[in-house]
């Protein structure tokens, strides 16, 4: 995720009038044991992404711990 974030930040995107537009990306990353559902894994990654945005954007945030099976 960090390599993708850096690659995107290095891109130059131009507006219609030629003005450079900075590109940023925030990513949430989560890990899980095999017994956890896909829904729980996506929820953890989604929560981590919102934490990345709250923490200043343009960063990668990992979920605090592996998702526990509920």
Helices and strands as residue ranges (DSSP letters): H 2-9, E 13-14, E 20-21, E 27-29, H 38-54, E 60-62
